[in-house]
Amino acid sequence: MSNLPGDAPLPQLIRAAAEPLPELDDPAFGALFDRFATAGVVLLGECSHGTSEFYRARAAITRRLIERHGFRIVAVEADWPDAASLDRQLRGRPASTQAEPPFTRFPVWMWRNTDVSAFLQWLRGWNAGREAKEQAGFHGLDLYNLSASIEAVLGYLDRVDPEAAAVARERYGCLMPWAEEPQDYGRMALSRGYAPCEEGVAKVLRELLDRRVEYARQGGESFLDASVSARLVKNAEAYYRAMYYGGAKSWNLRDTHMFETLCALLEAGGKEARAVVWAHNSHIGDASSTDMGQRGELNIGQLCRERFGTDAALIGFGTHTGTVACASDWGDPMEVKQVNPSRPDSYEALAHECALPHFLLDLREGVHDSLRHRLAEERLERFIGVIYRPETERWSHYASCSLPGQFDAYVWFDETTAVTPLPTPQREGAADTYPFGL
């Protein structure tokens, strides 16, 4: 505990409470996070999608939780069918029939980079030779890959129930013209004033779940993949309609879907199942302690706290400056941009003034309560996603937040570097070796 008075300058209080972190390749790095290993769900954030240190730190923490504490689920802010294709490789199972290689759609650098590849190489080594129940899975929580999810449901039903497959194929036929560009479906539904595919995709999911006992007997893992894929199709149909109305609805549909997928993974894993989640700070920090909550938006972190209480650990990540892999607009080529130094009225500026290169700040109640009280007052916090526009940073990348309300801990890297993307194969007919054999 600090001997500083509670009214000392905030950077001094933060420095006194901060625990310096070892280098990322030091085994002691992951050990500092053992305090969170009793949680059922550990959520690890990032303040940008293109920063190497955040990926490497999450990998180090996750390795520790898997090796020493029995975590067996790694759930990431990525599309379910893409991650499922890799998960089969990681656990030595038959290859996916997915038509395209995983993670070849924009933004490819988010999951197809050297840091993720290194972690997946390690995960495959961990799983090798272990029984299925001791293996760790790699799963996607997001809902964007509509076409591959439809393929997964139909492929499963073709194997276990051809009659149901024929019905599902007819119902999904409504969506197929828009499967590759589902935002066009949302535009069409808005212009017509009704949702032509809503009822059909909901029926596929409902009937799949109604037969869960029968289907699960023929392979629990395959049924999990099919049921999550069917839920994804249903939720994606609603998401692409909602995105044209603006407001909180589309965001809430997406984060609720990711939370439901996480819960499905925990349920399938049994009573002892525990998960690590990798997602952006905007998803894993409690939205009710940000201006997102004031707009009526919720997120995975908030839903986890409401469902699991203190059995969920929410850990945010931040930086002052450096470089980041990003795009200037959706669909644009990846660039490496310089990150502006943090604003003087932000949480990042307070952390920078501590003059420590990297540290862990424990924000749980009862640890540094004087500091928690001082930090609770809302300040600006930076959020860089796939898109980064330094020229409009104040308005496009900062939001008002309460740091100790959002997170149970905060991981700081004063200067960070961009991820290194891996080569991306052509969509048509190219061999894909990711993440192995590179």
Steps between C-alpha positions, in 0.01 A plus 500: 500500500615856425606738778407801286211715619176451309516854360846451345522566124334218309810398300684451830218285639492293181878453505489388864227244423640387164671162485780510239463223245789279384577467130234319302713190439577463873289224665458735796277722283211255497552412867402853606148423380454193720285715729223480236526125447215418740254672265286297264544751218806722451443770238815652347462822304694723265464867415573431132466204264849545354748510791756222545553544875131444574490171307826379654388592851166322459683196365736493800213532749292240318787249489536537876126451559498189282820344636457573871132562560297270276344749258393314186306758296658785305219714354593792277335793322506312171251317281390156618550302176850640440614419853327160484705414192820572693375325813475174307865532402603592855334186639599258224151458360383462140544812291215742451297500179483881512545629146739784577809512724440646848536872562549613141234771510560857619664567746736210436779630725280476808537120524738416218818639655826363639396536865179300461682244289762450774227450762315249284822310439542476877137394546536221247809378687310510830214294356721241332469163673246620758154353548217705355384623842849635576538681168441874470268624227518815290158650425353808332224703660408737217225484238631637171575188292143427398571284194736259680254469790221402260733242344581359845135451595406340168809277498421373849134432422595327176694249712258445787153582364467538121128581523567787741785611272261533206264716706785715632641542148163635383473740793858624465439544129339834585835628629731342244492790249646720774725251680824653370385862544247478785489877552310510168232280659460757778464779246241300306299413813499864604377616161222238491397564858504137615744214571439228240750249643447547874245225560682235297842536665340504846319174421825329397658585835189410701460161337871425533485572873176303539690193377816566700484177699456290187768684304750525786513121524660503156782733608490778758775711342335490158164595650658793686650628174168466318288656775733799542507544123118493487482757779751711310284496186190601697679779685686621192171535313372726779833685528519596134145631513564698819824662380304726264294648780802627696489537877586226747301209357756359254787530752292328767397220265865432414631503859205298627575243229865484608396457864250226410770319304735521798227357724438217251872411512501499880185284510646254252820481706320388817494630856878542522535690171688830509572743219741772393351766271702720263311808380527876475473713815168631366363144523659369822488812720168547681301726265288633786807695618550673164305739283398191303270416789353849491407432136327176596780272380612189687790263439653164588674635810179643644305184423772286661491709817122475513506121446819396683571782747851483644551172313579717196830694485507794256852612403555801273813601307634843408787689338633855463654494152681285242381344177183310410377286210170647379305634205371848423155368407317167495639280223806719437852351488683451828738780601744543786425835663659694781276516806462854630630559853209472740294809582588678826141458628499120457567194715785416261674827583482418872656159435769654279596748772593208726812456283484119513535312169244231585302413810193328647253708700265300722167685516296257707322618812710472814836518323567870439177661614630859525627476144176336382303788648716760326494316166124447510431852374433478127783587264572446134623159389629410152346230280668409170332224306561381145476863386735770629472864402760700695380827347157469669616300801320698772160439342550164334712313758440641850207440733419588861546209740559404861807276492441310829135458406597344167783272603628285784855568381683710241812397307718783374761514223632851460623453143369228271559364150279386214426133439675332206243359256548164333459445126136459406414239234285578202131415553479265202691174517806608694664260744480624856758408764390740774580471784735207439779430257602861444 
